Amino acid sequence: MRLRNITGSREVIAESPYVIREELQAGCAGRWKEIFGNDNPVHIEIGMGKGKFIHTMARENPEINYVGIEKYSSVLLRAIQKMEKEELPNLKFLRMDAEGITGVFAQGEVDRIYLNFSDPWPKDRHAKRRLPSREFLARYDVILKKRGRLEFKTDNRALFDFAVDELEPAGWSASAITYDLHHDKDMMQGNVMTEYEEKFSGMGNPICKYVISREK
């Protein structure tokens, strides 16, 4: 499938066997083990972009179920292309806005959440839309298991500083923080790069990352 031959991205996504159709998403909460057909842990990436990170993670960890979430159809198509070339039974996609995340995952149903190079929403009035904001951390608090964790990577220092400042008022704490991931030996272990990470690190931009969990 080539993008130039696609007449309607939404139609292609609706017909893809790798994507949970929008009209069925509300029925997914509490049923992900049934959807995947096993009792394996569920890890999700919110804002997966073209899918390189989550596709690689799913390939390398067949004992874990992965769900990639992306709201932009034109970008999701790239992830679908990867699956067409290399199908993975432990990977599904959702085309949706992350604000509705608690509607598709039940309380404590997710073991790990990944946020990679999220939209910075630089204007102050849009702070609530940032994926590492306290508003979104409250949503993650619902779907994440008690001992679950969240990992966030970005090259945007302003966004990262904002994300770190949001932790305490949101009731979360960091178990690891780095402002230069690729020169942090411990945090680089097992690191899987996204498309943006390859691009920005290749330009010499330091990558920031934290690993967080709830304080209670």
Secondary structure as the mmCIF struct_conf table of DSSP 4:
data_model
#
loop_
_struct_conf.conf_type_id
_struct_conf.id
_struct_conf.beg_label_comp_id
_struct_conf.beg_label_asym_id
_struct_conf.beg_label_seq_id
_struct_conf.end_label_comp_id
_struct_conf.end_label_asym_id
_struct_conf.end_label_seq_id
HELX_RH_3T_P HELX_RH_3T_P1 LEU A 3 ASN A 5
BEND BEND1 THR A 7 THR A 7
HELX_RH_AL_P HELX_RH_AL_P1 SER A 9 GLU A 15
TURN_TY1_P TURN_TY1_P1 PRO A 17 TYR A 18
STRN STRN1 VAL A 19 ILE A 20
HELX_RH_3T_P HELX_RH_3T_P2 GLU A 22 GLY A 27
TURN_TY1_P TURN_TY1_P2 ALA A 29 GLY A 30
HELX_RH_AL_P HELX_RH_AL_P2 TRP A 32 PHE A 36
TURN_TY1_P TURN_TY1_P3 GLY A 37 GLY A 37
BEND BEND2 ASN A 38 ASN A 38
STRN STRN2 VAL A 42 ILE A 46
BEND BEND3 GLY A 47 GLY A 47
TURN_TY1_P TURN_TY1_P4 GLY A 49 LYS A 50
BEND BEND4 GLY A 51 GLY A 51
HELX_RH_AL_P HELX_RH_AL_P3 LYS A 52 GLU A 60
TURN_TY1_P TURN_TY1_P5 PRO A 62 GLU A 63
BEND BEND5 ILE A 64 ILE A 64
STRN STRN3 ASN A 65 GLU A 70
BEND BEND6 LYS A 71 LYS A 71
HELX_RH_AL_P HELX_RH_AL_P4 SER A 73 LYS A 85
BEND BEND7 GLU A 86 GLU A 86
TURN_TY1_P TURN_TY1_P6 PRO A 89 ASN A 90
STRN STRN4 LEU A 91 ARG A 95
BEND BEND8 MET A 96 MET A 96
HELX_RH_3T_P HELX_RH_3T_P3 ALA A 98 GLY A 103
TURN_TY1_P TURN_TY1_P7 VAL A 104 VAL A 104
BEND BEND9 PHE A 105 PHE A 105
TURN_TY1_P TURN_TY1_P8 GLN A 107 GLY A 108
STRN STRN5 VAL A 110 ASN A 116
BEND BEND10 PHE A 117 PHE A 117
BEND BEND11 LYS A 123 LYS A 123
HELX_RH_3T_P HELX_RH_3T_P4 ASP A 124 ARG A 129
BEND BEND12 ARG A 130 ARG A 130
TURN_TY1_P TURN_TY1_P9 LEU A 131 PRO A 132
BEND BEND13 SER A 133 SER A 133
HELX_RH_AL_P HELX_RH_AL_P5 ARG A 134 ILE A 143
STRN STRN6 LEU A 144 THR A 154
BEND BEND14 ASP A 155 ASP A 155
HELX_RH_AL_P HELX_RH_AL_P6 ARG A 157 ALA A 170
TURN_TY1_P TURN_TY1_P10 GLY A 171 GLY A 171
STRN STRN7 TRP A 172 THR A 178
BEND BEND15 TYR A 179 TYR A 179
HELX_RH_3T_P HELX_RH_3T_P5 LEU A 181 HIS A 183
TURN_TY1_P TURN_TY1_P11 LYS A 185 GLY A 190
HELX_RH_AL_P HELX_RH_AL_P7 GLU A 195 GLY A 202
TURN_TY1_P TURN_TY1_P12 MET A 203 GLY A 204
HELX_LH_PP_P HELX_LH_PP_P1 ASN A 205 ILE A 207
STRN STRN8 CYS A 208 ARG A 214
#
